Amino acid sequence: MIFNFNKEAQDKTLLGPRVFNLPPHIDFVRGFVDGLLSKFDSQVLNSSPELLSQVTILASNKVLARNIEEFLVKRNYFVLPKIIELGNISDAFYEWPIKSSFKRRPASEFRVISRLNKFLFLNKLIEEIQEEDDQKFSQILTFDLAESLIRLVEELNINDLSSKDLKKLTDEDLPKHLQLNLGMLHKVLERYEVMLYQEKLIDENVKYLVEVCDLIDAWNLSPHYKPIIVVGSTGSQLATAKLMEAVTRLPQGFVVLPGLDPYLSERGWKSLTADHPQYGFLGLCKTWGLDGFNRDKVIKAPTWFESPLDMKTKGKKKIRSHLISLLMRPGSVTDEWRVEGQLIADKLLLAMGAVTLIEANNSREEAAAIGLRIKEAVNKGSTVALITPSKLLARRVTVALNRWNITPNNSLGVSLARTDFGLFFRQTAQVLESAFQFDHVIGLLQNRYCGGDYIWHDK
């Protein structure tokens, strides 16, 4: 399959599958870029590298978008594709010529409400309804309820639901912290939606859905004929799933799924629950209206690209991937270990020979061991990644690496409380809360921002 840039034939739809995957054992960015370049005629691309600019990539997040761009630059491509983060899908209306007769939904012009304003609005509405119903909660409980409602509103918006849909619920359908008063919950959300409309504000997830629907309508009116690829998303949000389906209907539209398990059996797919990493692909099938064998379009999507290097080490990585797939099987189908496990039992040493298990006594030893291994990899010129759900462990590893002047690229970011200013504000609050206890005051005075001269004070 080769991209078509012939203007006279761009209205012809490319044949073949539209949904692809990159398995977990392949470097995702490298695999995607290699696959992207393989869709060009190599001689044509070498003589006309500007053809890359006619490709549009819709990346699932900023990090992926930046990594794709950096990898292409490393390959000495300086005329880059249009890379748009899914959260900024409205940029598509500026990138592509949309027919003047197309009218966007009025809500697309509304301003996105900030999380703070959302919290203040909901808190105010809760207090108003309390007074009307002669109920009175403590201020702390009101704040907690407002924070819980923010999460509920976000969940409703992601699934294109509203307060009207909540009327179908009973107390038993809600979490305990929201069972306090279902009637009050309905009132708050109804008034919140009215308030947003009056102020011409919109929630971020709602705006994203509106923009996606506008874009799909624009494509129905004037299809986008140049290559466009959605990459890195499983379609867990309804809006994203709709966008992905619309892209697959375009003449040169493709979807590249991340981390699809090619070894999961049909019994395994049917046994998946919402807490399994592969469950998102079933949700995508449901949104697209695929069932039975039609789901194979997603769950058996072909591989986007395999480089010669991947093919060379395929045996080892394949066995390791199969082993991890078996370990992640749903509990109801673990009997498959006996059959499939026999297929790879004699090859486990090959697959796991370079894997080391370290059982540390505590998290500090764990961080030190990880930091030392990262240092060894950096000294050898290798790339290395630490994958952990623990922010505390990530911070401790970062501190351990500081000894060797190694600064990792932390995708978790830095929380405000951990920044210099955040520490200063926390110390100030601690002094006020403790009624100016001596040790807290001393700690505040030693902060470099205390006094406004921005220099470190002598201790």
SEZAPA-26619 format. One record per residue (C-alpha): residue in three letters; x, y, z. Coordinates in steps of 0.02 Angstrom, whole numbers, plus 50000, padded with zeros to 5 digits. Example, Ala and Ser with C-alpha at 12.3 -4.5 7.8 and 13.67 -1.06 7.14 Angstrom:
# residues 2
ALA506154977550390SER506844994750357
# end
This chain:
# residues 459
MET500005000050000ILE500715016749944PHE499995033949982ASN499215042449832PHE499685060649800ASN499065061549622LYS497785075649620GLU496825068049475ALA496595051649568GLN496465057349750ASP494615053649758LYS494985035049738THR494905025349900LEU496435014849942LEU496074996249956GLY496544985450105PRO496334986550294ARG496125003350380VAL496464998050560PHE498214992550609ASN499134989250771LEU500874990150841PRO501154975850965PRO501864979651138HIS503614972751100ILE503934985850963ASP504595003251002PHE502985012550965VAL503685028850895ARG505025020350790GLY503795007350727PHE502515020450680VAL503755031750590ASP504525017050496GLY502795011550444LEU502335029250391LEU503885030750281SER503565013450206LYS501915019950136PHE502885031450019ASP503795026749861SER505585028449926GLN506255036249765VAL504835048849758LEU505045053449942ASN506925055849923SER506675067449775SER505145076249849PRO505265075950040GLU503945089650048LEU502645076050017LEU502735072350203SER501875089050237GLN500315082550149VAL500075069150282THR499075073050439ILE499415063650601LEU498145064650743ALA499145059650897SER498345054051059ASN499365065851170LYS500705079351170VAL502115067651218LEU501775056051071ALA501615070850952ARG503275077951010ASN504165061051001ILE503565057850823GLU504175074950770GLU505875072550854PHE506105055250778LEU505755061850603VAL507025075750629LYS508315062750684ARG507975053950519ASN508435070450432TYR506665074750379PHE506405093250407VAL504785095650310LEU503625086950433PRO501845080450428LYS500465090550510ILE500445083150685ILE498885087850784GLU498525082250962LEU496775075150979GLY496395087651117ASN496725101650990ILE495645094150853SER494915111450817ASP496575115450732ALA495965104550590PHE494765118250539TYR496245129550508GLU497325116250426TRP496065110650296PRO494935120850182ILE493155118450243LYS491735123350128SER491025140450171SER489265133150170PHE489705122350320LYS489085129350485ARG489845123850649ARG488795121050805PRO488565136750912ALA489295127751064SER490975126450974GLU491205145151002PHE490945144151191ARG492415146351309VAL493035131251405ILE492675132651591SER494175130351706ARG494185117051840LEU494225130551975ASN492695139451907LYS491825122751888PHE492165119252072LEU491545136552125PHE489955135152020LEU489525118152090ASN489915123152269LYS488805138552251LEU487365128152180ILE487515115452321GLU487395129152452GLU485885137052364ILE484945120452357GLN485375116752539GLU484525132952591GLU483005129252484ASP482815111852556ASP483235116952735GLN484775105952733LYS486455111052800PHE488095102152774SER489765106752847GLN490885117052734ILE492085102552718LEU490695090852663THR490095103752536PHE491835105052462ASP491995086052454LEU490305084652368ALA490795098052241GLU492405088852203SER491465072352181LEU490225080952065ILE491655087351957ARG492205069451928LEU490405064151893VAL490155078451769GLU491765073751679GLU491215055551668LEU489505060651600ASN490285072251471ILE491525059051411ASN490055047351377ASP488935060851301LEU487675060051443SER486775073851538SER485785076651698LYS484245069551611ASP485095052651599LEU485385052751787LYS483505052351816LYS483545034251760LEU484695029851905THR484265024252079ASP485265026552238GLU486015009252220ASP486775013952050LEU487855027752124PRO489415027352232LYS489125029052419HIS489775046852425LEU488435051952298GLN486975042752378LEU486735057052503ASN485325064752407LEU484925059352230GLY483605072852213MET484845086452259LEU486085078952137HIS484845080651994LYS484475098752041VAL486305103652051LEU486755096251882GLU485215103451795ARG485595120951860TYR487435118751820GLU487035115051638VAL485865130151629MET487185141351708LEU488505135751583TYR487345139551438GLN486905156751505GLU488745161051531LYS489185153551360LEU490405141651442ILE490705123451401ASP491575108751483GLU493185103151401ASN492555085651359VAL490935092451287LYS491885104651177TYR492985090551115LEU491445080351068VAL490645095350981GLU492235098750882VAL492355080450830CYS490545080350771ASP490845096550675LEU492375089050591ILE491435073150544ASP490025083550469ALA491305093750372TRP492075077750303ASN490365071350251LEU490135087550154SER491905088150084PRO492955072250115HIS494795074150157TYR495725065050019LYS497525066450080PRO498275053550201ILE497695055450381ILE498165043850525VAL497505042550703VAL498895035350809GLY499095029850990SER497285029751049THR496175015151100GLY494605025651080SER494165025151265GLN493245041751248LEU491655041551146ALA492195056851045THR493875049051000ALA493055032650950LYS491865042050834LEU493315051550758MET494305035650729GLU492835027350642ALA492585042750532VAL494435042750484THR494335024550426ARG492955029650305LEU494035042950221PRO494895038550056GLN496625037950138GLY496195037050323PHE497035024850442VAL497045020550628VAL498565013450718LEU498115005350885PRO499385003951027GLY499794988051123LEU498524975951050ASP498784958351119PRO498904946650967TYR498914931051077LEU497294933651172SER496084919551131GLU494254921751085ARG493784915051257GLY494934927951332TRP494134942251237LYS492404936651292SER492984935751474LEU493764953051485THR493174965051619ALA493364983951628ASP494964983051731HIS495934973451596PRO497144983251484GLN496384975751325TYR494594979951372GLY494684996851284PHE494744988251116LEU493094979551154GLY492354996551196LEU492965002851028CYS492104988250942LYS490494992251034THR490555010650985TRP490855005750804GLY489414993350810LEU490514978150780ASP490064961250852GLY490464943050818PHE491744940350682ASN491604958650632ARG492624962850787ASP494124955250699LYS494294971850610VAL494954978550776ILE495534964150886LYS496444955350743ALA497074971150657PRO498654968050554THR500344974850609TRP500724992350546PHE502564988650516GLU503964977150570SER505744982750536PRO507164970750492LEU507814973250669ASP506124967950740MET506104952850626LYS507864948050682THR507404948050866LYS505614942750837GLY505814925450913LYS506394931551084LYS505154945951091LYS503744935151028ILE503994922251165ARG504124935851298SER502534944251233HIS501634927551233LEU502174924551413ILE501544941551470SER499924938551376LEU499674922351473LEU500054931051638MET498724944251599ARG497354932051551PRO495684934351643GLY495474922851791SER494104912751709VAL495234906951566THR496854903351660ASP496654885151611GLU497394890751445TRP499084891551534ARG499194872551526VAL499014871751337GLU499844887651278GLY501164887251414GLN501814870751343LEU502114879351176ILE503404891351249ALA504024881851403ASP505654875951322LYS506014893451254LEU505784903551413LEU507644904151448LEU507914912351279ALA506544925051311MET506894929051493GLY508794926551499ALA509104945451503VAL507744948951632THR508284951751812LEU507154950651964ILE507644961752111GLU506724959752275ALA507144975252378ASN506824976552565ASN506044993752547SER505665007252419ARG507305016352452GLU508335001052405GLU507194998552256ALA507495016352195ALA509375014852222ALA509454998552121ILE508435006051979GLY509495021751979LEU511105011651969ARG510455001351824ILE509905017151731LYS511645024451758GLU512455008951683ALA511305009951531VAL511685028551506ASN513565025251517LYS513385012351379GLY512435024751271SER510825014751281THR509075021751302VAL508135016351457ALA506375018651524LEU505625016651696ILE503785011851698THR502945013551867PRO501255019051934SER502115025852090LYS502535044352085LEU503495042252248LEU504625029152171ALA504895040152017ARG505415054652129ARG506625043752228VAL507425037052069THR507595055052007VAL508485059652169ALA509635044552152LEU510085049551974ASN510535067152030ARG512115059852108TRP512775056451933ASN512065072451856ILE510765062651758THR509115071751733PRO507725060051672ASN506305065551560ASN504855062751680SER503215060851587LEU502275062551753GLY502835080651764VAL503175089651926SER501755093152047LEU501535111052106ALA501835105752286ARG503575099552238THR504145115452151ASP505125128952244PHE503615140452249GLY502485126152301LEU503625121952447PHE503645140252499PHE501745141352500ARG501605124952596GLN502815131252728THR501855147552742ALA500205138352765GLN501015127052895VAL501615142252994LEU499875150052994GLU499035133653039SER500235130253183ALA500015147753258PHE501825152353220GLN502695137853304PHE504555141453315ASP505215126653212HIS503985130153069VAL504445148753068ILE506295144453058GLY505975132852912LEU505015146652822LEU506375159652853GLN507665148052777ASN506675146952614ARG507535156752476TYR505925165552428CYS505595172252602GLY506055190752595GLY505925191852407ASP507795192552368TYR507785175352280ILE509465169952352TRP509865155752469HIS509975161452650ASP511365155252764LYS510755141252874
# end
